[in-house]
Amino acid sequence: PMAEGVLPVLIGRAAKAAEYLAAEDKGYTAEIQLGITTDTEDTSGNILTKCDTLPDKTSFFEACTHFVGDIKQIPPMYSALKVNGKKLCDLAREGIEIEREARSIHISEIIPEEVDEKAGIYRMHVKCSKGTYIRTLCADIGAALGVGGIMSALTRTECSGFTLSDAHTLSEFEAMSESEREAVIFPTEHIFKSVRKIRLPAFFARLARSGLEIYLKKIGDCAEVGELIALYDESGAFFAVGEVREFEDGIAVKPIRQLS
């Protein structure tokens, strides 16, 4: 409930690209309060334990380093994950707790900052893979320090290549004119800004729009099987995303999602 920050919203045909958007890593700025545990792993829950003896800043900073890299994380009960068709958070509200399997996640960076050492409050800048629960990261760091920990604030600073500088609040958006709104909405191709782009002659563009694979020498020479390719027509208009695949006749780009 306390979370704020970047939330990409896909409009119209762009919604067909949702699976590619969700695959990207995310960035967060989180605040952690040491010395407390709750049933929700954040300040909105019921307090379970308290510890008055808190570690110093050096110990907290050191603990953070042990959570960088490939780690296992057990999803919290208060989450939207489903078990037998029912959300874990709904089960938790009924007082039911079930065993959850640890999942593999990747934390590429944790940059800790002191907010109030005496009170055990710190800030963390985190870059992580999808499926990472920052609340659980806070709880796990607190557990590693032997005092418990909860998340007390959360801002998503980056998601799927979008940052806070790209974002607008709903109230800001509502106050804009139609032309101003159109100016701040990104085209669908922005989702694929980091992939290779190919401009197809009219004949090959027609084939690609029909879903047929495209054999191009310049693809076969340097492409990797599984690589995504953004496809543009002769006029420079983005219309589809393809995937490099290996066929009997060689390497080709197979259109996998029509986006215009």
C-alpha positions in Angstrom: 0.0 0.0 0.0 2.9 2.4 0.7 4.6 1.8 -2.7 5.0 4.6 -5.3 7.0 5.2 -8.3 7.2 3.9 -11.9 4.4 1.8 -13.2 4.3 1.4 -17.0 0.8 1.4 -18.5 0.3 -0.2 -21.9 -2.4 1.4 -24.1 -4.2 -0.1 -27.1 -2.1 -2.4 -29.3 0.9 -1.8 -27.0 -0.7 -4.2 -24.5 0.3 -7.0 -26.8 3.9 -6.3 -25.9 3.3 -6.9 -22.1 5.4 -10.1 -21.9 8.5 -8.3 -23.1 8.0 -5.4 -20.8 7.7 -7.6 -17.7 11.0 -9.4 -18.5 13.2 -6.4 -17.7 15.0 -5.8 -14.4 13.7 -3.2 -11.9 15.1 -0.5 -9.6 13.9 0.5 -6.2 14.7 2.9 -3.4 13.5 1.3 -0.1 13.7 2.3 3.5 14.3 -0.4 6.1 13.5 -0.2 9.9 15.6 -2.6 11.9 14.5 -4.2 15.2 10.9 -5.0 14.2 9.1 -7.9 12.5 5.5 -7.8 11.3 3.2 -10.3 9.6 3.3 -8.3 6.3 7.1 -7.5 6.4 6.3 -3.8 6.3 4.9 -1.1 8.6 1.3 -1.9 7.6 1.2 -5.2 9.4 0.8 -6.4 13.0 4.0 -6.3 15.1 5.4 -9.7 15.9 8.7 -9.0 17.6 10.8 -6.0 18.7 14.5 -5.8 19.5 16.0 -2.8 21.3 19.6 -3.7 20.7 20.4 -2.6 17.1 23.5 -3.3 15.0 25.7 -0.4 13.9 25.9 1.1 10.4 29.0 -1.0 9.5 27.2 -4.2 10.3 24.2 -3.3 8.3 26.3 -2.3 5.3 28.2 -5.5 5.5 25.0 -7.6 5.7 23.7 -6.0 2.5 26.7 -7.3 0.5 25.6 -10.9 1.2 22.4 -10.4 -0.6 24.0 -9.3 -3.9 24.0 -11.9 -6.7 22.0 -15.0 -7.3 20.0 -15.8 -4.1 16.9 -17.7 -3.0 13.9 -15.8 -1.7 10.7 -17.2 -0.1 7.7 -15.2 -1.4 5.7 -13.5 1.5 2.2 -14.6 2.4 1.0 -11.1 1.7 1.5 -11.3 -2.0 -0.6 -11.8 -5.1 0.9 -15.2 -5.9 -1.7 -17.9 -6.3 -1.9 -21.4 -4.8 -4.7 -23.6 -6.1 -6.3 -20.5 -7.7 -6.3 -18.5 -4.5 -4.1 -15.5 -3.8 -1.7 -15.9 -0.9 -2.7 -12.5 0.5 -6.3 -13.7 0.7 -5.3 -16.8 2.6 -3.1 -14.7 4.9 -6.1 -12.4 5.7 -8.0 -15.6 6.7 -5.2 -16.5 9.1 -4.0 -19.3 6.9 -0.2 -19.7 6.3 1.1 -22.3 3.8 4.5 -23.4 3.0 6.1 -21.6 0.0 9.0 -22.8 -2.1 12.1 -20.5 -2.3 12.5 -19.0 -5.7 15.7 -17.9 -7.5 16.2 -14.2 -8.0 19.1 -11.9 -8.8 20.1 -8.8 -7.0 22.6 -6.9 -9.1 23.1 -4.0 -6.8 22.4 -2.8 -3.2 23.7 0.7 -2.3 22.9 1.3 1.4 22.6 4.8 3.0 22.4 5.8 6.6 19.2 7.6 7.6 19.2 7.3 11.4 21.8 4.8 12.8 20.6 5.1 16.3 17.0 4.3 15.3 18.1 1.6 12.9 16.7 3.3 9.8 18.5 3.0 6.5 17.8 3.5 2.8 18.8 1.0 0.1 19.0 1.6 -3.7 18.3 -1.8 -5.2 18.5 -3.2 -8.7 17.0 -6.6 -9.1 15.3 -9.2 -11.4 11.6 -9.5 -11.8 9.9 -11.5 -9.0 12.0 -9.9 -6.3 10.1 -8.8 -3.2 11.7 -5.8 -1.5 9.7 -6.4 1.7 11.2 -9.8 1.9 14.6 -8.5 1.2 14.3 -6.1 4.1 13.0 -8.9 6.4 15.8 -11.3 5.3 18.5 -8.6 6.0 17.0 -8.0 9.4 16.9 -11.7 10.1 20.6 -12.0 9.1 21.5 -9.3 11.6 19.5 -11.2 14.3 17.2 -8.2 15.0 14.5 -8.4 12.4 13.6 -5.8 9.8 10.6 -4.3 7.9 10.2 -2.1 4.9 9.0 1.4 5.9 8.9 3.1 2.5 9.3 2.0 -1.2 9.7 3.8 -4.5 10.2 2.0 -7.8 12.7 4.1 -9.6 13.1 2.0 -12.7 11.0 -0.5 -14.5 11.5 -2.0 -18.0 13.7 0.8 -19.1 11.4 3.5 -17.8 12.6 5.8 -15.0 11.0 8.3 -12.6 12.0 11.1 -15.0 9.6 9.5 -17.6 6.7 9.2 -15.2 3.7 11.4 -14.5 1.1 11.1 -11.7 -2.5 10.5 -12.6 -3.4 14.0 -11.4 -0.7 15.5 -13.7 -2.0 13.5 -16.6 -5.6 14.5 -16.0 -4.6 18.2 -16.0 -2.9 17.9 -19.4 -4.5 18.8 -22.7 -5.0 16.1 -25.3 -1.9 17.2 -27.3 0.2 17.3 -24.1 -0.9 13.8 -23.2 0.0 12.5 -26.7 3.5 14.1 -26.3 4.3 12.2 -23.1 3.1 8.8 -24.3 5.9 6.7 -25.6 5.4 4.7 -28.9 5.3 0.9 -28.6 8.7 0.6 -30.2 10.2 2.3 -27.1 9.9 -1.1 -25.3 12.3 -2.6 -27.9 14.8 0.4 -27.9 17.7 -1.9 -26.8 17.2 -4.6 -29.5 18.5 -4.7 -33.0 16.4 -2.9 -35.7 15.9 -4.0 -39.3 14.1 -2.0 -42.0 12.5 -4.3 -44.6 11.9 -3.6 -48.3 8.2 -3.5 -49.1 8.1 -7.2 -50.4 9.7 -8.6 -47.2 7.6 -6.4 -45.0 4.5 -7.9 -46.5 5.8 -11.4 -45.9 6.6 -10.4 -42.3 3.2 -8.9 -41.7 1.8 -12.3 -42.8 3.9 -14.1 -40.2 6.4 -15.6 -42.6 10.1 -15.9 -41.7 12.5 -13.6 -43.4 15.9 -14.8 -44.6 18.4 -12.0 -44.8 22.1 -12.4 -45.3 23.0 -9.7 -42.8 21.0 -11.5 -40.2 22.6 -14.9 -40.7 26.1 -13.4 -40.4 25.8 -12.0 -36.9 22.6 -12.9 -35.2 22.2 -15.3 -32.3 19.3 -17.8 -32.2 16.7 -16.4 -29.8 17.6 -12.8 -30.3 14.7 -10.3 -30.6 14.6 -8.1 -33.7 12.5 -4.9 -34.1 11.0 -4.9 -37.6 10.3 -1.7 -39.6 8.7 -1.3 -43.0 10.1 0.6 -45.9 8.7 3.9 -44.7 10.4 3.5 -41.3 7.3 2.5 -39.4 7.6 -0.1 -36.6 5.1 -2.9 -37.0 6.4 -6.1 -35.4 8.9 -7.9 -33.3 10.6 -11.0 -34.5 12.9 -13.7 -33.2 16.0 -15.2 -34.8 15.4 -18.9 -35.4 17.2 -21.7 -37.1 15.4 -23.4 -40.0 16.4 -26.1 -42.5 17.4 -23.4 -45.0 19.4 -21.4 -42.5 19.0 -18.6 -40.0 15.9 -16.3 -40.4 13.8 -13.9 -38.5 10.3 -15.2 -37.5 7.7 -12.5 -36.7 6.2 -13.4 -33.4 4.1 -10.4 -32.5 2.4 -7.9 -34.8 2.2 -4.5 -33.1 0.6 -2.2 -35.6 
